[in-house]
């Protein structure tokens, strides 16, 4: 009798444990305002169309209207900021984006591919120092000393902002 | 990166290489394994507005060790060497040795076989070929204009034109004192991201040993390319008009190719099957193209990207060399990479 109870109760306890584990509310990623397009404060541009941003990210547009060269600072692969830039702006996979830039430099269309930054802090620090620099960071991480661009007339957090 | 941005010069070197295998019914080119080109590409910004590019190739010599003096194992060549001054996106001026901006393929893929989908370039623009001038020594003015989202690109060039061997550019000087010139324009509209189409015009005066008089050369070309990989589509046409000075009538020779590919969404997007049809028609009596073979050929193959920087390509080709010629066919393989 005791063994029969054990045969029933042990599986039931395991099932209950599994149910508790799987039915417990999963941690939900915090809702963010999106990825901000951040530039050096001296860049005399407030708004970019998404297509203009794409041309910059792909190296087809290399200069700001003032004549200062655009310096692209991108997080290393896997970072959310880079993933949003590559997938949402360029509509590419990471492999396609990488091949695009190898080809771009090989075609002698530009001497420099995007420079890699390893943290949001590093990206913001470099953007504040390098004239013409542009990077992508989580909107909530943006501090002073840099400028956030509108994309298609919208800032991060506004309805319809495309970089999420 | 230093606080003010780049330091100068900031030389970067990228390399490309490939190893090939071919087996055809009737030999045309190397059989069995062959070493492809070993290519080094250098890019260096000399200042925020001045940049330098160079492309060096090392090609295995089929006649190595023969002749007097004996031919070396490898032929080294400066494929491109360009110094560019950039005012802004609209105006860039450069000098040097280029791949002639006369069609899409010649300026999109260069010597790195890893960059192109197929094993070989289309024959109309193959390296060492004569149909189109692959190299151009001179100066180029180029730029891109937004044009309300059409993104109009232009190039205009003045150079030496072809050498006495018309497969070669006039590297050491113009052989006849008559400069070649070209204009090229294409658009990449925002409303169709991935689409590019445009055309070119090229004019030169040829001086070749097999003709007693100089030959005027006019080339017109057009291209359309959809560069996204799902699908990828490239089509190009070029027409070459030759008219010997004092001759009664000019000749027109034509070439085109159509290539389609599709990166399969399955299997981690590593497989990309493709097909290309190409055609070259040489006009009877065209003295300058007397040794250029005609072509009707199909290529079917698949590219497998083993890593982000190395790929394997497998191809079957079948072709004829003009009306009444026997059909040739063969299998081809290439492993190519960048480093």
Contacts between the chains, C-beta under 8 A, distances in Angstrom:
chain1	res1	chain2	res2	distance
A	51	B	149	6.8
A	51	B	190	4.2
A	51	B	193	7.6
A	54	B	193	7.3
A	55	B	151	7.3
A	60	B	144	6.9
A	60	B	151	7.1
A	60	B	188	7.2
A	61	B	89	5.7
A	61	B	144	7.5
A	62	B	86	7.4
A	62	B	89	5.9
A	63	B	86	7.7
A	63	B	88	4.7
A	63	B	89	5.1
A	67	B	87	7.4
A	67	B	88	5.5
A	69	B	48	5.3
A	69	B	49	7.6
A	71	B	5	6.1
A	71	B	6	7.9
A	91	B	193	6.9
A	91	B	228	7.9
A	93	B	269	6.5
A	94	B	308	7.8
A	95	B	269	7.4
A	95	B	305	7.0
A	95	B	308	4.8
A	96	B	229	6.8
A	98	B	308	5.8
A	99	B	115	7.5
A	99	B	308	7.4
A	102	B	14	6.7
A	102	B	115	7.4
A	102	B	338	6.0
A	103	B	108	7.6
A	103	B	109	7.8
A	103	B	112	8.0
A	103	B	115	5.2
A	105	B	12	7.4
A	105	B	14	6.9
A	105	B	41	7.5
A	105	B	43	5.4
A	106	B	14	6.6
A	106	B	16	8.0
A	106	B	41	5.4
A	106	B	55	7.9
A	106	B	110	6.0
A	106	B	112	5.8
A	106	B	115	6.6
A	107	B	107	6.5
A	107	B	108	6.8
A	107	B	110	6.7
A	108	B	43	7.1
A	108	B	53	3.8
A	108	B	55	8.0
A	108	B	80	6.6
A	108	B	82	5.4
A	108	B	84	7.5
A	110	B	51	7.7
A	111	B	10	7.5
A	111	B	12	7.5
A	111	B	43	4.5
A	111	B	44	6.3
A	111	B	45	4.4
A	111	B	51	4.3
A	111	B	52	7.7
A	111	B	53	7.3
A	112	B	6	7.3
A	112	B	10	7.4
A	112	B	12	7.8
A	112	B	43	7.7
A	112	B	45	6.4
A	115	B	1	5.9
A	126	B	1	6.2
A	129	B	3	4.6
A	129	B	4	7.3
A	130	B	1	6.9
A	130	B	3	7.5
A	130	B	4	7.1
A	130	B	5	4.6
A	131	B	4	7.8
A	131	B	5	6.7
A	132	B	5	7.8
A	133	B	5	7.7
